[in-house]
């Protein structure tokens, strides 16, 4: 089962630039059926945010997303 990138991307577009968001891995459950690893989740978020100039990394059980000021959120 694959990730729902469109739905994930639409949620990421709601985030404000210049802020860092900590998202628990469990919050990504609606975007994929079945189990997933932290690495798979980070790669999915990076792919969903590829045109948004975002920094995505994982620490522990949370994924951190920071949108840079030159965010092209409407792409």
Number of C-alpha atoms within 10 A of each C-alpha: 7 9 19 14 16 11 12 19 20 13 11 18 18 9 15 15 19 13 12 16 15 15 14 15 17 9 10 17 14 12 16 16 12 9 8 13 8 16 12 12 20 19 13 21 24 19 14 22 22 12 14 22 17 24 15 17 18 17 10 8 12 17 21 17 23 18 23 16 13 11 16 14 19 7 7
